[in-house]
Amino acid sequence: MRKLDLMRLIPADVPPDKKGKFLEILERTTNNTGRLMLFAGDQKVEHLNDDFYGPGIPPEDNDPEHLFKIASKAKISVFATQFGLICRYAQTYKNIPYLVKINSKTNIIPYSAKDPYSQQWLEIEDMLEFERYSGIPIMGFGYTVYLGSEHEHSMLKEAATIVHQAHKAGKLAVLWIYPKGKFIKDEHDPHLIAGAAGVGVCLGADFVKVKVPYKDGRFDPTLLKEATQAAGNCGVLCEGGKKIDEKEFLQELYEQIHRGGARGNGTGRNIHQRPLQEAIKMANAIYAITCENKTLQEALRILQK
């Protein structure tokens, strides 16, 4: 996207004196493309230690600093994680563009037992004050909505407030919108995912992170078009999911963007569940496709360096 196109992505609730700041963040995080490469580091709450310790996972991934080492050395748009984790490590890693994940919940209680509710942890103003006195850069804020839960009304209200407060401060707002709960039969249903994407733009989000749509258990990039169209000028990010073969992951990512119309990705396990140098190369390859308009072949060459 050209600069003029990025200016069209500035929402109307960004105050006039903050529009320049918002545009600067948008240009920086998307490398002037309008696409976001979100390195997801919120799973230590969401999945407890399942994603960080066990067969096939390098021992260094169990140390939370592994996430910060990757984020500080790799090409990324933002590193999304909880505020407390940022506070523990950001003094050492001040160069990372942070996106604060405002809410999180564990996976201990199954959805079959109770519909999920993930409540806001902290106020936006508290984190803006932190940015002012610490000098640690916050690019934006993220929040998860479990659509279809009996508690969705509370999460929708919190999400709308967070998006508006983020924009008033000239920051990005990213929503994770996942259909979850006893009334959801197939959370990868393309039509349902398109509905979630539509809710994201109605809440005013700049980007909405959704599940990957499947049909008969398989991904087809054309299935994503309904969601990217339903999201309008809110960028759709597909979740990265479980760790898979690098080439398979990058090929699917390329198709999500160039055939499905996605404007980025939110990837965690496919990056951090690797030794440091491999993780950095994987992140760089993902960034190359997402924010540098590189081909799949060019991205694969990054892994071979």
N, C-alpha and C positions, 0 to 999 in steps of 0.2 A: 504494500500500500504506500502511496505517496503521502507527504505530510498533510495535504489537504484532506485526504481520505481519513487519516487518523483524527483530524480535528472534528470530523463528523461523528466520531465515536465518543466525543466528550458529552456526557449526559447533562441535561439542563439543570439538574440540582447541584452541579458544581458551581460555587459562587464565582462571580467574575474575577475576583482577585486570586482565585485558586486555579483557574483554567490553565494558566501557563505551567503551573506545577504538575497538574494532572497530565497535561500533554507531554511534559518532560519525562514523567514516570512511564507513560505509555510507550513513548519512543525508546526509552532505555530498556524496558523489560521485553519488548517485542522486537527489538532491533529494527524498528521502523517498518515492520511487516504487518502489525496487527495480530500476530500469532504469539501465543504464550507457551513457553516450555516450563511447566511447573514441576519442580522436584518435590515430591510429596514425602514429608518426614513426620507425619502425624500418627503413624501406625503403632508407636510404642504404647499409646493409649487404646487406639481402636482395636488392635489385634494382640495386645499385651506382648509377650515375648515370642509368640509363635513365628513372627517374621524375622527374628534376629538371632535365633539360636536353634540349632538342630542339623540334621543331615543335609548336606549340600549347601550350607551357609557358612561362609568363612568366619572363624572365631572373632575377627576384628569387628564384625558387624554387631556383636553383642554390646560393644562399647558405643554409647550415643555420640561420642566425638567423631566416630567414623562418618556420620552424616555430615558433620560440619567440615571435615577434611575434604570430602567430595565436593560439597557446595562451594568451598572457598577456592578450589583448584580447577573445577570444571566450568564449562560454559552452561549457564542456566539463566532463565528469566527471573524466577523467584524460588526461594526455598521456603516451603510452607510447613510450619510446625507450631507447637504450642508455645505460648508466651514464656512459661516457666523454663522450658528447655532453652529458649533463646537467652534468657537471663543468666543461665548457668554457663553458657559458652561464648556468647557474642562478644564479650570483652576481648577474647583472643581472636575472634573471627569477625571483625568489624567490616570487612569488605564484602560480605554476603548480602545480596538484596533479599530481605526477609518479607514474608507474608504471614501474618499472625493468624493462626487457626483459633477462632474464638470459642468454639465448642467441640467437645469430643465425648465419646462414651466407650466403654469396654464391650467386648463380645461375650461376656460371661452368661448373661441372661439370653437364652435363645428367643428368636422372634416368634416362634410358635407358642412360647409361654407368655410373652408380654410384648405389646407393640412398643417400638423404640421411641424414646424421647431424649434428645441431646440438648441440654440447656446451655445458654450462654454463661461463660465462666467469668469474664471481666468486662468492664466498660471500655468503650473506644477511647474516651478521654484519658483514662489512666495510661493507656499505651502510647497515646500521642504525647503525654507529659514525659513518659519514659524516653521517647525518641528525642525530645527537646533537651533533656539533661544528660543523656548518655551519648548522643551523637551516632547511635546505631540506626542505620537506615531501614525504615519500614515502608515498603512499597504499597502495601494494602492489607486487607483483612479477608478472612475466609470463614465460612459457616456452612454446616451441613443441615439439610432439611430431609427428613424421612417422609416422603410423600406417601399418603395412604395410611399412615399411622393414625390411630385415634387421637394422637397429640399433635397432629400436623398444624392445627390452628395456632398453637403456641409457638411452634418453630417458624411458621410463616410470618407471624408478627415480629418475632425477634430478627428474622432475616431481613425484613423490609426496613426495620429501624437501623440495623447494622449497615446495610447498603447506603442508606441516606446519610448516615453519620460519616461513613467513609468518604463519600463524595463531597460532603461539606468541608472535609479536611483536605480535599484534593488527592485522595488515595483511591486505588483500585478496590473493587469488591468482587470476590469470587465466591460462588455458591456451589457446594456439592449437593446435588439433588438426586437422591436415590429412593425409588419406590421400595418400601419395606413394610412388613407387618402381615398379620394373618389374612388380610383381604387381597394381598398381592400373590397372584398365582405364578407369574413369570416376570422377574425383575429385568430380564433381558429382552422383553417384548418390544420391537421397534416402535409400535404405535404408542405404547406407554412411555417409552423414553422420549419420544417427540413431545408428549404431553409435559414431561418433566422439564424439557428444554424451554417450552413455552411458558411455564411457571417462572423459570429463571429470568426471562426478559420482562415478565410482568412485575417481578420484584425489583427490577432496575439493575440487575447484575451486569457487570462488564464481561464476565465469563461464567459459564455454567459447566460444571464437571458432571458427566453422566456415565452410566453403564454403557458398555459396548453392545449394540443391538445384534441379536442372533436370530437366525431362522433355522430350525432343525439342528440346533447346536453349532451352527457355523456362522462366521462373519462374512458378510458381503457388503462392500462399501456403499452400494446403492441403498441399503437399508438405513444408512445414516442420513440420507438426504432429507427425509421427512423431518428429522430432528433439527438439522442445521437450518432448514427453511423456517421451521416453527420458532426458532430462537431469534430470527430477524437479525438485528445488528448486535446482538449479544453473542459472543464467541463461544462455540461448543468445544469443550475439552473432553476427550475420552479417557477413562481411567486406564492405568497401565496393567492392572491385574497381576496374576501370579507370574513368577519368573519363567520365561520360555526361551527358546533358542534366539540368539541375537538377530540373525537374518530374518527369521519369521516375524519377530517383533517389529523390526524396522520396516519390513515390507508392508505389514498391516498399518503401521503409522503413516507411511507414505500414501497408502490408498485412502486412509481416513481423511487426510488433508486434501489430496488432489482429486479424489473421486467422490468422497463423501461430503466435502465442504467443511470439515472441522477446522477450527482456528487454533489448534494446539493440542496439548496432551498434559495429563497429570500422572507422572510416573514415579513410583517408589521402589518396589521390590526388584524390578528389572534393572535398577541401577545399584542400589545399596547392597543387594545380596551377592556382591562380587568383591574380590580383593580391591584395594584402593585404586591401583593403576588401571585395572580393568573397568572399574566403576566410572572413573574419570573419562576413559575413552568411550564408554557406552553413553554417558551423558552428553559428551561432545557430538557423538553421532546423531543422537536424538535432536540436539539443538540444531545441528546442520540441516536436517530435513525440515524442522519446524520453523526456524528463524533465519536461516541462511539460504533457503530455496535450493538446497543441494539435492542431487539425485540419490536414489537408493544406492547406486554403485559408489558414488563419492562418499556416502556415509559409511558404507562397508569398508572402504579403504582406511577410514579413520581407525577402525577396530584393528586393522592389520599393522598399524604403525608400531 
